[in-house]
């Protein structure tokens, strides 16, 4: 599953660590999320989308 | 002291108790002349398990210092997947010990059969190592 986390994170000038802190997860989780190697729970997807001021549908690209 | 710090402190107290408990055991068995390969295997099991726990404890301390949560949904999933995979692999490890025990006993202990302590020691050590390697693998690779 592809996503736009890296792109939006850069837009808001956030580091992976910042995003991790804001969503209450470890930095490694954000790394795996960005690489598309981890499918997050609905709650984490919602939290990340909220921090990046977007919706889950726009953040995650379902093939 | 928050909950995570308490857990880590308890973990290190347990490790220290295990390792300090070994000292009188080694001294007593050595004095009575019973320190043989079987007992040494038991000591090795305790040391390996304590070391694996210490590695995890140190990692958690580093995480706390960096202000990261010690556990999150990915790390819990890694634990679950590593646990499930290592359980499956351990069955083969235990089966291998069972089938190859005459050969292992002959090579390592110069005896016909493994006694209970040797077989259990090998089984538990192998299971701990298999779990640790699986955990490391999924920590690096991630789980979907």
N, CA and C atoms of all chains as a GROMACS GRO file, in nm:
protein
  621
    1UNK      N    1   0.085  -0.120   0.000
    1UNK     CA    2   0.000   0.000   0.000
    1UNK      C    3   0.089   0.126   0.000
    2UNK      N    4   0.072   0.210  -0.104
    2UNK     CA    5   0.153   0.333  -0.110
    2UNK      C    6   0.089   0.443  -0.025
    3UNK      N    7   0.170   0.543   0.006
    3UNK     CA    8   0.114   0.655   0.084
    3UNK      C    9   0.190   0.784   0.056
    4UNK      N   10   0.134   0.895   0.103
    4UNK     CA   11   0.195   1.026   0.077
    4UNK      C   12   0.254   1.086   0.205
    5UNK      N   13   0.286   1.000   0.301
    5UNK     CA   14   0.330   1.052   0.432
    5UNK      C   15   0.457   1.138   0.418
    6UNK      N   16   0.556   1.084   0.344
    6UNK     CA   17   0.684   1.155   0.332
    6UNK      C   18   0.663   1.292   0.267
    7UNK      N   19   0.583   1.291   0.162
    7UNK     CA   20   0.556   1.416   0.087
    7UNK      C   21   0.489   1.521   0.178
    8UNK      N   22   0.385   1.478   0.250
    8UNK     CA   23   0.312   1.573   0.336
    8UNK      C   24   0.394   1.614   0.458
    9UNK      N   25   0.475   1.520   0.505
    9UNK     CA   26   0.561   1.552   0.620
    9UNK      C   27   0.660   1.663   0.581
   10UNK      N   28   0.712   1.652   0.459
   10UNK     CA   29   0.806   1.754   0.411
   10UNK      C   30   0.733   1.888   0.394
   11UNK      N   31   0.609   1.880   0.347
   11UNK     CA   32   0.532   2.003   0.326
   11UNK      C   33   0.515   2.080   0.458
   12UNK      N   34   0.492   2.007   0.565
   12UNK     CA   35   0.471   2.072   0.695
   12UNK      C   36   0.600   2.082   0.777
   13UNK      N   37   0.712   2.050   0.709
   13UNK     CA   38   0.843   2.065   0.771
   13UNK      C   39   0.856   1.986   0.903
   14UNK      N   40   0.808   1.864   0.897
   14UNK     CA   41   0.814   1.778   1.016
   14UNK      C   42   0.919   1.670   0.994
   15UNK      N   43   0.994   1.638   1.099
   15UNK     CA   44   1.086   1.523   1.088
   15UNK      C   45   1.008   1.397   1.123
   16UNK      N   46   1.070   1.283   1.094
   16UNK     CA   47   1.005   1.156   1.131
   16UNK      C   48   0.983   1.150   1.281
   17UNK      N   49   1.080   1.205   1.354
   17UNK     CA   50   1.071   1.204   1.500
   17UNK      C   51   0.954   1.291   1.548
   18UNK      N   52   0.938   1.406   1.483
   18UNK     CA   53   0.826   1.495   1.520
   18UNK      C   54   0.692   1.423   1.500
   19UNK      N   55   0.681   1.362   1.381
   19UNK     CA   56   0.556   1.292   1.349
   19UNK      C   57   0.531   1.176   1.447
   20UNK      N   58   0.641   1.107   1.480
   20UNK     CA   59   0.629   0.995   1.575
   20UNK      C   60   0.578   1.046   1.710
   21UNK      N   61   0.636   1.157   1.756
   21UNK     CA   62   0.594   1.212   1.886
   21UNK      C   63   0.449   1.257   1.884
   22UNK      N   64   0.411   1.322   1.774
   22UNK     CA   65   0.273   1.373   1.765
   22UNK      C   66   0.170   1.260   1.758
   23UNK      N   67   0.212   1.146   1.705
   23UNK     CA   68   0.116   1.035   1.691
   23UNK      C   69   0.135   0.929   1.801
   24UNK      N   70   0.237   0.949   1.886
   24UNK     CA   71   0.257   0.859   2.000
   24UNK      C   72   0.313   0.722   1.963
   25UNK      N   73   0.390   0.718   1.852
   25UNK     CA   74   0.453   0.590   1.817
   25UNK      C   75   0.605   0.607   1.811
   26UNK      N   76   0.674   0.496   1.785
   26UNK     CA   77   0.820   0.501   1.775
   26UNK      C   78   0.860   0.551   1.635
   27UNK      N   79   0.982   0.609   1.626
   27UNK     CA   80   1.027   0.662   1.496
   27UNK      C   81   1.033   0.550   1.391
   28UNK      N   82   1.074   0.430   1.434
   28UNK     CA   83   1.084   0.316   1.340
   28UNK      C   84   0.949   0.288   1.273
   29UNK      N   85   0.842   0.310   1.348
   29UNK     CA   86   0.709   0.284   1.293
   29UNK      C   87   0.681   0.380   1.177
   30UNK      N   88   0.722   0.505   1.194
   30UNK     CA   89   0.703   0.604   1.087
   30UNK      C   90   0.790   0.566   0.965
   31UNK      N   91   0.912   0.519   0.993
   31UNK     CA   92   1.002   0.477   0.884
   31UNK      C   93   0.936   0.365   0.803
   32UNK      N   94   0.887   0.263   0.871
   32UNK     CA   95   0.823   0.150   0.801
   32UNK      C   96   0.694   0.194   0.730
   33UNK      N   97   0.622   0.287   0.793
   33UNK     CA   98   0.499   0.339   0.730
   33UNK      C   99   0.531   0.408   0.597
   34UNK      N  100   0.632   0.495   0.602
   34UNK     CA  101   0.669   0.570   0.481
   34UNK      C  102   0.714   0.479   0.368
   35UNK      N  103   0.784   0.372   0.407
   35UNK     CA  104   0.833   0.279   0.305
   35UNK      C  105   0.722   0.188   0.254
   36UNK      N  106   0.606   0.196   0.316
   36UNK     CA  107   0.494   0.110   0.276
   36UNK      C  108   0.513  -0.034   0.322
   37UNK      N  109   0.599  -0.052   0.424
   37UNK     CA  110   0.625  -0.188   0.473
   37UNK      C  111   0.539  -0.223   0.594
   38UNK      N  112   0.454  -0.131   0.634
   38UNK     CA  113   0.368  -0.159   0.749
   38UNK      C  114   0.230  -0.100   0.726
   39UNK      N  115   0.129  -0.183   0.741
   39UNK     CA  116  -0.009  -0.134   0.730
   39UNK      C  117  -0.058  -0.093   0.869
   40UNK      N  118  -0.081   0.035   0.891
   40UNK     CA  119  -0.115   0.080   1.026
   40UNK      C  120  -0.258   0.042   1.067
   41UNK      N  121  -0.282   0.051   1.196
   41UNK     CA  122  -0.419   0.031   1.245
   41UNK      C  123  -0.501   0.152   1.200
   42UNK      N  124  -0.632   0.138   1.207
   42UNK     CA  125  -0.719   0.249   1.167
   42UNK      C  126  -0.692   0.372   1.253
   43UNK      N  127  -0.665   0.348   1.383
   43UNK     CA  128  -0.641   0.460   1.475
   43UNK      C  129  -0.514   0.535   1.436
   44UNK      N  130  -0.406   0.459   1.407
   44UNK     CA  131  -0.280   0.525   1.372
   44UNK      C  132  -0.295   0.599   1.238
   45UNK      N  133  -0.363   0.535   1.142
   45UNK     CA  134  -0.387   0.599   1.012
   45UNK      C  135  -0.462   0.732   1.034
   46UNK      N  136  -0.561   0.728   1.121
   46UNK     CA  137  -0.640   0.848   1.152
   46UNK      C  138  -0.552   0.955   1.217
   47UNK      N  139  -0.467   0.913   1.315
   47UNK     CA  140  -0.381   1.009   1.385
   47UNK      C  141  -0.281   1.074   1.289
   48UNK      N  142  -0.221   0.991   1.202
   48UNK     CA  143  -0.123   1.045   1.108
   48UNK      C  144  -0.191   1.142   1.011
   49UNK      N  145  -0.308   1.102   0.963
   49UNK     CA  146  -0.382   1.188   0.869
   49UNK      C  147  -0.417   1.321   0.936
   50UNK      N  148  -0.454   1.315   1.064
   50UNK     CA  149  -0.493   1.436   1.137
   50UNK      C  150  -0.374   1.531   1.152
   51UNK      N  151  -0.257   1.473   1.188
   51UNK     CA  152  -0.136   1.556   1.204
   51UNK      C  153  -0.098   1.620   1.070
   52UNK      N  154  -0.116   1.542   0.962
   52UNK     CA  155  -0.077   1.593   0.830
   52UNK      C  156  -0.192   1.667   0.759
   53UNK      N  157  -0.294   1.696   0.835
   53UNK     CA  158  -0.409   1.776   0.789
   53UNK      C  159  -0.468   1.726   0.658
   54UNK      N  160  -0.492   1.595   0.655
   54UNK     CA  161  -0.552   1.536   0.536
   54UNK      C  162  -0.647   1.424   0.580
   55UNK      N  163  -0.700   1.351   0.481
   55UNK     CA  164  -0.789   1.239   0.518
   55UNK      C  165  -0.716   1.107   0.491
   56UNK      N  166  -0.765   1.002   0.551
   56UNK     CA  167  -0.704   0.870   0.533
   56UNK      C  168  -0.703   0.832   0.384
   57UNK      N  169  -0.815   0.859   0.315
   57UNK     CA  170  -0.825   0.823   0.172
   57UNK      C  171  -0.721   0.894   0.087
   58UNK      N  172  -0.689   1.016   0.126
   58UNK     CA  173  -0.590   1.091   0.047
   58UNK      C  174  -0.447   1.052   0.085
   59UNK      N  175  -0.432   1.014   0.211
   59UNK     CA  176  -0.297   0.980   0.260
   59UNK      C  177  -0.251   0.842   0.212
   60UNK      N  178  -0.342   0.747   0.217
   60UNK     CA  179  -0.308   0.610   0.177
   60UNK      C  180  -0.372   0.577   0.043
   61UNK      N  181  -0.289   0.525  -0.048
   61UNK     CA  182  -0.339   0.496  -0.181
   61UNK      C  183  -0.366   0.346  -0.194
   62UNK      N  184  -0.492   0.312  -0.196
   62UNK     CA  185  -0.530   0.170  -0.207
   62UNK      C  186  -0.530   0.130  -0.354
   63UNK      N  187  -0.453   0.024  -0.386
   63UNK     CA  188  -0.446  -0.020  -0.526
   63UNK      C  189  -0.570  -0.099  -0.565
   64UNK      N  190   0.842   0.742   3.968
   64UNK     CA  191   0.888   0.646   3.867
   64UNK      C  192   0.769   0.595   3.785
   65UNK      N  193   0.773   0.612   3.653
   65UNK     CA  194   0.657   0.568   3.576
   65UNK      C  195   0.658   0.416   3.556
   66UNK      N  196   0.551   0.369   3.492
   66UNK     CA  197   0.531   0.225   3.480
   66UNK      C  198   0.643   0.155   3.403
   67UNK      N  199   0.688   0.218   3.292
   67UNK     CA  200   0.792   0.158   3.209
   67UNK      C  201   0.923   0.146   3.287
   68UNK      N  202   0.958   0.252   3.361
   68UNK     CA  203   1.081   0.250   3.440
   68UNK      C  204   1.075   0.138   3.544
   69UNK      N  205   0.956   0.122   3.603
   69UNK     CA  206   0.938   0.015   3.703
   69UNK      C  207   0.961  -0.121   3.640
   70UNK      N  208   0.903  -0.140   3.520
   70UNK     CA  209   0.917  -0.268   3.451
   70UNK      C  210   1.063  -0.299   3.421
   71UNK      N  211   1.136  -0.197   3.371
   71UNK     CA  212   1.277  -0.217   3.335
   71UNK      C  213   1.360  -0.245   3.460
   72UNK      N  214   1.331  -0.171   3.569
   72UNK     CA  215   1.403  -0.194   3.694
   72UNK      C  216   1.381  -0.337   3.743
   73UNK      N  217   1.255  -0.382   3.736
   73UNK     CA  218   1.223  -0.519   3.778
   73UNK      C  219   1.298  -0.621   3.692
   74UNK      N  220   1.307  -0.590   3.563
   74UNK     CA  221   1.375  -0.679   3.469
   74UNK      C  222   1.522  -0.696   3.509
   75UNK      N  223   1.587  -0.581   3.539
   75UNK     CA  224   1.729  -0.588   3.575
   75UNK      C  225   1.750  -0.650   3.713
   76UNK      N  226   1.655  -0.630   3.805
   76UNK     CA  227   1.665  -0.696   3.936
   76UNK      C  228   1.659  -0.848   3.916
   77UNK      N  229   1.570  -0.892   3.827
   77UNK     CA  230   1.555  -1.034   3.799
   77UNK      C  231   1.683  -1.091   3.736
   78UNK      N  232   1.739  -1.016   3.641
   78UNK     CA  233   1.863  -1.061   3.576
   78UNK      C  234   1.975  -1.072   3.680
   79UNK      N  235   1.987  -0.969   3.765
   79UNK     CA  236   2.093  -0.969   3.866
   79UNK      C  237   2.073  -1.085   3.964
   80UNK      N  238   1.947  -1.110   4.003
   80UNK     CA  239   1.919  -1.221   4.095
   80UNK      C  240   1.959  -1.354   4.032
   81UNK      N  241   1.925  -1.369   3.904
   81UNK     CA  242   1.961  -1.492   3.833
   81UNK      C  243   2.112  -1.512   3.832
   82UNK      N  244   2.184  -1.405   3.794
   82UNK     CA  245   2.330  -1.418   3.780
   82UNK      C  246   2.397  -1.436   3.917
   83UNK      N  247   2.351  -1.361   4.019
   83UNK     CA  248   2.410  -1.377   4.152
   83UNK      C  249   2.374  -1.513   4.212
   84UNK      N  250   2.257  -1.562   4.175
   84UNK     CA  251   2.216  -1.696   4.222
   84UNK      C  252   2.305  -1.806   4.166
   85UNK      N  253   2.365  -1.778   4.052
   85UNK     CA  254   2.454  -1.877   3.990
   85UNK      C  255   2.582  -1.898   4.071
   86UNK      N  256   2.630  -1.788   4.135
   86UNK     CA  257   2.760  -1.795   4.203
   86UNK      C  258   2.761  -1.903   4.313
   87UNK      N  259   2.666  -1.900   4.411
   87UNK     CA  260   2.667  -2.006   4.512
   87UNK      C  261   2.645  -2.145   4.451
   88UNK      N  262   2.561  -2.150   4.344
   88UNK     CA  263   2.536  -2.279   4.278
   88UNK      C  264   2.666  -2.336   4.221
   89UNK      N  265   2.742  -2.250   4.153
   89UNK     CA  266   2.869  -2.296   4.093
   89UNK      C  267   2.966  -2.337   4.203
   90UNK      N  268   2.976  -2.253   4.309
   90UNK     CA  269   3.071  -2.283   4.417
   90UNK      C  270   3.036  -2.414   4.487
   91UNK      N  271   2.906  -2.432   4.514
   91UNK     CA  272   2.864  -2.554   4.585
   91UNK      C  273   2.885  -2.679   4.501
   92UNK      N  274   2.846  -2.671   4.373
   92UNK     CA  275   2.862  -2.790   4.287
   92UNK      C  276   3.009  -2.819   4.261
   93UNK      N  277   3.092  -2.713   4.254
   93UNK     CA  278   3.235  -2.734   4.231
   93UNK      C  279   3.299  -2.798   4.354
   94UNK      N  280   3.255  -2.749   4.473
   94UNK     CA  281   3.311  -2.801   4.597
   94UNK      C  282   3.276  -2.949   4.615
   95UNK      N  283   3.152  -2.983   4.576
   95UNK     CA  284   3.111  -3.124   4.594
   95UNK      C  285   3.157  -3.211   4.477
   96UNK      N  286   3.228  -3.150   4.383
   96UNK     CA  287   3.281  -3.227   4.270
   96UNK      C  288   3.175  -3.269   4.169
   97UNK      N  289   3.061  -3.199   4.169
   97UNK     CA  290   2.953  -3.238   4.077
   97UNK      C  291   2.942  -3.144   3.957
   98UNK      N  292   3.040  -3.056   3.943
   98UNK     CA  293   3.034  -2.961   3.830
   98UNK      C  294   3.075  -3.034   3.702
   99UNK      N  295   2.974  -3.088   3.634
   99UNK     CA  296   3.001  -3.163   3.511
   99UNK      C  297   2.937  -3.091   3.393
  100UNK      N  298   2.950  -3.156   3.275
  100UNK     CA  299   2.899  -3.092   3.154
  100UNK      C  300   2.751  -3.058   3.165
  101UNK      N  301   2.673  -3.149   3.226
  101UNK     CA  302   2.529  -3.127   3.240
  101UNK      C  303   2.498  -3.002   3.318
  102UNK      N  304   2.568  -2.984   3.432
  102UNK     CA  305   2.546  -2.865   3.516
  102UNK      C  306   2.592  -2.740   3.442
  103UNK      N  307   2.703  -2.754   3.369
  103UNK     CA  308   2.756  -2.637   3.297
  103UNK      C  309   2.657  -2.592   3.190
  104UNK      N  310   2.587  -2.690   3.132
  104UNK     CA  311   2.487  -2.657   3.031
  104UNK      C  312   2.374  -2.574   3.095
  105UNK      N  313   2.334  -2.616   3.216
  105UNK     CA  314   2.231  -2.542   3.289
  105UNK      C  315   2.275  -2.399   3.316
  106UNK      N  316   2.403  -2.383   3.356
  106UNK     CA  317   2.458  -2.250   3.384
  106UNK      C  318   2.457  -2.166   3.256
  107UNK      N  319   2.495  -2.231   3.146
  107UNK     CA  320   2.498  -2.162   3.016
  107UNK      C  321   2.358  -2.113   2.977
  108UNK      N  322   2.258  -2.198   3.003
  108UNK     CA  323   2.118  -2.160   2.972
  108UNK      C  324   2.081  -2.032   3.045
  109UNK      N  325   2.111  -2.030   3.176
  109UNK     CA  326   2.076  -1.912   3.258
  109UNK      C  327   2.148  -1.788   3.206
  110UNK      N  328   2.280  -1.804   3.175
  110UNK     CA  329   2.358  -1.689   3.129
  110UNK      C  330   2.303  -1.636   2.996
  111UNK      N  331   2.273  -1.728   2.902
  111UNK     CA  332   2.223  -1.685   2.770
  111UNK      C  333   2.089  -1.612   2.785
  112UNK      N  334   1.999  -1.668   2.865
  112UNK     CA  335   1.867  -1.606   2.882
  112UNK      C  336   1.882  -1.469   2.950
  113UNK      N  337   1.973  -1.462   3.049
  113UNK     CA  338   1.995  -1.333   3.117
  113UNK      C  339   2.052  -1.230   3.020
  114UNK      N  340   2.143  -1.275   2.932
  114UNK     CA  341   2.203  -1.182   2.835
  114UNK      C  342   2.099  -1.130   2.736
  115UNK      N  343   2.014  -1.220   2.687
  115UNK     CA  344   1.910  -1.179   2.593
  115UNK      C  345   1.816  -1.076   2.658
  116UNK      N  346   1.781  -1.104   2.784
  116UNK     CA  347   1.693  -1.009   2.857
  116UNK      C  348   1.764  -0.876   2.877
  117UNK      N  349   1.897  -0.881   2.904
  117UNK     CA  350   1.973  -0.757   2.925
  117UNK      C  351   1.977  -0.673   2.796
  118UNK      N  352   1.993  -0.740   2.681
  118UNK     CA  353   1.996  -0.667   2.552
  118UNK      C  354   1.864  -0.591   2.534
  119UNK      N  355   1.753  -0.660   2.561
  119UNK     CA  356   1.622  -0.596   2.546
  119UNK      C  357   1.605  -0.482   2.648
  120UNK      N  358   1.653  -0.506   2.770
  120UNK     CA  359   1.644  -0.403   2.875
  120UNK      C  360   1.722  -0.277   2.838
  121UNK      N  361   1.843  -0.295   2.785
  121UNK     CA  362   1.927  -0.181   2.747
  121UNK      C  363   1.859  -0.103   2.633
  122UNK      N  364   1.801  -0.176   2.538
  122UNK     CA  365   1.732  -0.111   2.426
  122UNK      C  366   1.616  -0.025   2.480
  123UNK      N  367   1.544  -0.078   2.578
  123UNK     CA  368   1.431  -0.003   2.634
  123UNK      C  369   1.477   0.121   2.709
  124UNK      N  370   1.592   0.110   2.777
  124UNK     CA  371   1.646   0.227   2.849
  124UNK      C  372   1.681   0.336   2.748
  125UNK      N  373   1.746   0.295   2.636
  125UNK     CA  374   1.784   0.392   2.531
  125UNK      C  375   1.658   0.462   2.478
  126UNK      N  376   1.553   0.382   2.453
  126UNK     CA  377   1.428   0.439   2.402
  126UNK      C  378   1.371   0.543   2.498
  127UNK      N  379   1.372   0.508   2.627
  127UNK     CA  380   1.318   0.601   2.728
  127UNK      C  381   1.398   0.731   2.731
  128UNK      N  382   1.532   0.718   2.721
  128UNK     CA  383   1.618   0.837   2.724
  128UNK      C  384   1.591   0.927   2.603
  129UNK      N  385   1.559   0.862   2.488
  129UNK     CA  386   1.532   0.940   2.367
  129UNK      C  387   1.389   0.995   2.365
  130UNK      N  388   1.314   0.963   2.469
  130UNK     CA  389   1.176   1.011   2.479
  130UNK      C  390   1.080   0.937   2.388
  131UNK      N  391   1.122   0.818   2.343
  131UNK     CA  392   1.035   0.737   2.257
  131UNK      C  393   0.951   0.643   2.342
  132UNK      N  394   0.830   0.608   2.298
  132UNK     CA  395   0.758   0.506   2.373
  132UNK      C  396   0.830   0.371   2.360
  133UNK      N  397   0.834   0.296   2.468
  133UNK     CA  398   0.903   0.166   2.465
  133UNK      C  399   0.828   0.068   2.375
  134UNK      N  400   0.697   0.079   2.376
  134UNK     CA  401   0.615  -0.011   2.293
  134UNK      C  402   0.514   0.070   2.214
  135UNK      N  403   0.489   0.028   2.093
  135UNK     CA  404   0.378   0.085   2.016
  135UNK      C  405   0.316  -0.028   1.936
  136UNK      N  406   0.223   0.006   1.845
  136UNK     CA  407   0.152  -0.104   1.778
  136UNK      C  408   0.244  -0.190   1.690
  137UNK      N  409   0.348  -0.127   1.628
  137UNK     CA  410   0.438  -0.206   1.545
  137UNK      C  411   0.524  -0.299   1.631
  138UNK      N  412   0.580  -0.247   1.740
  138UNK     CA  413   0.667  -0.331   1.823
  138UNK      C  414   0.588  -0.445   1.887
  139UNK      N  415   0.461  -0.420   1.920
  139UNK     CA  416   0.377  -0.528   1.975
  139UNK      C  417   0.351  -0.633   1.868
  140UNK      N  418   0.330  -0.586   1.744
  140UNK     CA  419   0.305  -0.679   1.635
  140UNK      C  420   0.430  -0.763   1.605
  141UNK      N  421   0.548  -0.696   1.614
  141UNK     CA  422   0.675  -0.767   1.593
  141UNK      C  423   0.689  -0.878   1.698
  142UNK      N  424   0.657  -0.844   1.824
  142UNK     CA  425   0.664  -0.945   1.931
  142UNK      C  426   0.571  -1.062   1.902
  143UNK      N  427   0.449  -1.031   1.858
  143UNK     CA  428   0.351  -1.137   1.829
  143UNK      C  429   0.397  -1.226   1.715
  144UNK      N  430   0.443  -1.162   1.606
  144UNK     CA  431   0.484  -1.240   1.489
  144UNK      C  432   0.609  -1.323   1.522
  145UNK      N  433   0.706  -1.259   1.590
  145UNK     CA  434   0.829  -1.331   1.627
  145UNK      C  435   0.796  -1.447   1.720
  146UNK      N  436   0.704  -1.426   1.812
  146UNK     CA  437   0.663  -1.532   1.905
  146UNK      C  438   0.598  -1.648   1.832
  147UNK      N  439   0.507  -1.616   1.740
  147UNK     CA  440   0.436  -1.722   1.666
  147UNK      C  441   0.534  -1.800   1.579
  148UNK      N  442   0.621  -1.726   1.506
  148UNK     CA  443   0.716  -1.793   1.418
  148UNK      C  444   0.816  -1.878   1.500
  149UNK      N  445   0.862  -1.824   1.614
  149UNK     CA  446   0.962  -1.899   1.690
  149UNK      C  447   0.899  -2.022   1.757
  150UNK      N  448   0.770  -2.014   1.790
  150UNK     CA  449   0.702  -2.133   1.844
  150UNK      C  450   0.704  -2.245   1.740
  151UNK      N  451   0.670  -2.208   1.617
  151UNK     CA  452   0.666  -2.304   1.508
  151UNK      C  453   0.805  -2.364   1.482
  152UNK      N  454   0.906  -2.275   1.482
  152UNK     CA  455   1.043  -2.322   1.458
  152UNK      C  456   1.094  -2.407   1.575
  153UNK      N  457   1.052  -2.371   1.696
  153UNK     CA  458   1.096  -2.446   1.814
  153UNK      C  459   1.049  -2.592   1.811
  154UNK      N  460   0.932  -2.614   1.750
  154UNK     CA  461   0.882  -2.752   1.740
  154UNK      C  462   0.983  -2.837   1.663
  155UNK      N  463   1.038  -2.779   1.554
  155UNK     CA  464   1.137  -2.852   1.476
  155UNK      C  465   1.267  -2.870   1.554
  156UNK      N  466   1.303  -2.766   1.632
  156UNK     CA  467   1.424  -2.774   1.715
  156UNK      C  468   1.410  -2.887   1.818
  157UNK      N  469   1.295  -2.893   1.885
  157UNK     CA  470   1.273  -2.996   1.986
  157UNK      C  471   1.268  -3.135   1.922
  158UNK      N  472   1.206  -3.142   1.803
  158UNK     CA  473   1.200  -3.269   1.731
  158UNK      C  474   1.341  -3.315   1.693
  159UNK      N  475   1.424  -3.218   1.651
  159UNK     CA  476   1.562  -3.250   1.613
  159UNK      C  477   1.639  -3.302   1.734
  160UNK      N  478   1.619  -3.239   1.850
  160UNK     CA  479   1.688  -3.286   1.972
  160UNK      C  480   1.643  -3.428   2.004
  161UNK      N  481   1.511  -3.452   1.991
  161UNK     CA  482   1.457  -3.584   2.025
  161UNK      C  483   1.515  -3.692   1.932
  162UNK      N  484   1.518  -3.662   1.802
  162UNK     CA  485   1.564  -3.762   1.707
  162UNK      C  486   1.716  -3.781   1.709
  163UNK      N  487   1.786  -3.669   1.730
  163UNK     CA  488   1.933  -3.676   1.720
  163UNK      C  489   2.000  -3.693   1.857
  164UNK      N  490   1.920  -3.715   1.961
  164UNK     CA  491   1.980  -3.716   2.094
  164UNK      C  492   2.090  -3.820   2.114
  165UNK      N  493   2.081  -3.941   2.054
  165UNK     CA  494   2.194  -4.034   2.073
  165UNK      C  495   2.325  -3.977   2.014
  166UNK      N  496   2.312  -3.913   1.897
  166UNK     CA  497   2.431  -3.856   1.831
  166UNK      C  498   2.487  -3.739   1.913
  167UNK      N  499   2.395  -3.649   1.959
  167UNK     CA  500   2.439  -3.533   2.038
  167UNK      C  501   2.504  -3.580   2.168
  168UNK      N  502   2.441  -3.678   2.233
  168UNK     CA  503   2.494  -3.729   2.360
  168UNK      C  504   2.633  -3.788   2.339
  169UNK      N  505   2.649  -3.860   2.228
  169UNK     CA  506   2.778  -3.924   2.201
  169UNK      C  507   2.886  -3.819   2.175
  170UNK      N  508   2.854  -3.718   2.095
  170UNK     CA  509   2.955  -3.617   2.057
  170UNK      C  510   2.987  -3.523   2.174
  171UNK      N  511   2.882  -3.470   2.240
  171UNK     CA  512   2.906  -3.367   2.343
  171UNK      C  513   2.937  -3.424   2.481
  172UNK      N  514   2.868  -3.533   2.518
  172UNK     CA  515   2.878  -3.578   2.657
  172UNK      C  516   2.939  -3.717   2.672
  173UNK      N  517   2.975  -3.777   2.560
  173UNK     CA  518   3.034  -3.910   2.562
  173UNK      C  519   2.947  -4.010   2.639
  174UNK      N  520   2.816  -4.001   2.614
  174UNK     CA  521   2.726  -4.097   2.678
  174UNK      C  522   2.626  -4.149   2.574
  175UNK      N  523   2.544  -4.246   2.614
  175UNK     CA  524   2.452  -4.305   2.516
  175UNK      C  525   2.327  -4.219   2.494
  176UNK      N  526   2.278  -4.160   2.604
  176UNK     CA  527   2.154  -4.080   2.597
  176UNK      C  528   2.174  -3.948   2.670
  177UNK      N  529   2.095  -3.847   2.631
  177UNK     CA  530   2.095  -3.720   2.705
  177UNK      C  531   2.012  -3.740   2.832
  178UNK      N  532   2.059  -3.685   2.945
  178UNK     CA  533   1.970  -3.691   3.061
  178UNK      C  534   1.870  -3.574   3.054
  179UNK      N  535   1.775  -3.574   3.147
  179UNK     CA  536   1.666  -3.474   3.139
  179UNK      C  537   1.721  -3.331   3.140
  180UNK      N  538   1.821  -3.305   3.226
  180UNK     CA  539   1.876  -3.170   3.238
  180UNK      C  540   1.941  -3.124   3.107
  181UNK      N  541   2.015  -3.216   3.046
  181UNK     CA  542   2.082  -3.180   2.920
  181UNK      C  543   1.980  -3.154   2.810
  182UNK      N  544   1.878  -3.242   2.799
  182UNK     CA  545   1.778  -3.226   2.694
  182UNK      C  546   1.696  -3.098   2.714
  183UNK      N  547   1.655  -3.074   2.839
  183UNK     CA  548   1.577  -2.953   2.867
  183UNK      C  549   1.660  -2.827   2.847
  184UNK      N  550   1.787  -2.834   2.892
  184UNK     CA  551   1.877  -2.720   2.877
  184UNK      C  552   1.895  -2.684   2.730
  185UNK      N  553   1.921  -2.784   2.649
  185UNK     CA  554   1.937  -2.761   2.504
  185UNK      C  555   1.810  -2.708   2.443
  186UNK      N  556   1.696  -2.764   2.487
  186UNK     CA  557   1.568  -2.721   2.433
  186UNK      C  558   1.538  -2.576   2.467
  187UNK      N  559   1.555  -2.540   2.595
  187UNK     CA  560   1.522  -2.404   2.638
  187UNK      C  561   1.618  -2.302   2.577
  188UNK      N  562   1.749  -2.336   2.576
  188UNK     CA  563   1.846  -2.243   2.516
  188UNK      C  564   1.814  -2.221   2.369
  189UNK      N  565   1.789  -2.330   2.298
  189UNK     CA  566   1.757  -2.320   2.155
  189UNK      C  567   1.634  -2.235   2.132
  190UNK      N  568   1.531  -2.257   2.213
  190UNK     CA  569   1.406  -2.180   2.198
  190UNK      C  570   1.431  -2.031   2.223
  191UNK      N  571   1.513  -2.002   2.327
  191UNK     CA  572   1.542  -1.860   2.356
  191UNK      C  573   1.617  -1.796   2.240
  192UNK      N  574   1.714  -1.868   2.185
  192UNK     CA  575   1.794  -1.813   2.075
  192UNK      C  576   1.707  -1.796   1.950
  193UNK      N  577   1.623  -1.897   1.922
  193UNK     CA  578   1.533  -1.889   1.805
  193UNK      C  579   1.441  -1.768   1.818
  194UNK      N  580   1.385  -1.747   1.938
  194UNK     CA  581   1.296  -1.633   1.957
  194UNK      C  582   1.371  -1.501   1.935
  195UNK      N  583   1.492  -1.494   1.993
  195UNK     CA  584   1.570  -1.370   1.984
  195UNK      C  585   1.605  -1.339   1.837
  196UNK      N  586   1.647  -1.443   1.762
  196UNK     CA  587   1.683  -1.421   1.621
  196UNK      C  588   1.561  -1.378   1.540
  197UNK      N  589   1.446  -1.439   1.568
  197UNK     CA  590   1.322  -1.400   1.499
  197UNK      C  591   1.286  -1.255   1.531
  198UNK      N  592   1.299  -1.219   1.657
  198UNK     CA  593   1.268  -1.082   1.701
  198UNK      C  594   1.358  -0.982   1.629
  199UNK      N  595   1.490  -1.015   1.625
  199UNK     CA  596   1.585  -0.927   1.555
  199UNK      C  597   1.547  -0.912   1.408
  200UNK      N  598   1.515  -1.027   1.345
  200UNK     CA  599   1.481  -1.029   1.202
  200UNK      C  600   1.360  -0.938   1.174
  201UNK      N  601   1.254  -0.954   1.253
  201UNK     CA  602   1.134  -0.874   1.227
  201UNK      C  603   1.150  -0.728   1.271
  202UNK      N  604   1.243  -0.704   1.366
  202UNK     CA  605   1.273  -0.565   1.404
  202UNK      C  606   1.332  -0.492   1.284
  203UNK      N  607   1.419  -0.562   1.209
  203UNK     CA  608   1.486  -0.500   1.094
  203UNK      C  609   1.395  -0.497   0.972
  204UNK      N  610   1.325  -0.609   0.949
  204UNK     CA  611   1.246  -0.623   0.826
  204UNK      C  612   1.108  -0.557   0.838
  205UNK      N  613   1.053  -0.558   0.959
  205UNK     CA  614   0.918  -0.506   0.980
  205UNK      C  615   0.813  -0.611   0.948
  206UNK      N  616   0.691  -0.586   0.990
  206UNK     CA  617   0.582  -0.680   0.960
  206UNK      C  618   0.466  -0.602   0.900
  207UNK      N  619   0.393  -0.670   0.813
  207UNK     CA  620   0.283  -0.601   0.748
  207UNK      C  621   0.149  -0.632   0.814
   0.00000   0.00000   0.00000
